[in-house]
């Protein structure tokens, strides 16, 4: 199969997942009244000043939190978690703070005890990916 055929095959079988929370974006600049994030030039971010022409619009992360519809879920369990629970919880919260500072839509929804472990839900998958990688990098030999 040549490169052109491979390219066409990739386009043909590419999954078409549309996130309903990201599908409804404001057309112009907007301000989330719940968290203070600002939508400008196609992106939600944390800005010190709100543009004068900004309309009030609840951001996708606040909508996900209100609807309790996480985009990512991470389950942690086992003997390592039992021995290092506080460190792992600190790592989860530090990861969320770092991601949230750079990306307004990447937030932690909830960390709860479930089935002998921890269940973490977030508003986006990258937060989960980063939280999943860091314990391995920080603690595993």
Beta strands, then each sheet from edge to edge (+ up, - down):
strand 1: 30-31
strand 2: 38-40
strand 3: 43-45
strand 4: 55-56
strand 5: 72-77
strand 6: 108-114
strand 7: 117-122
sheet 1: 3+ 2- 1+ 4+
sheet 2: 5+ 7- 6+
end
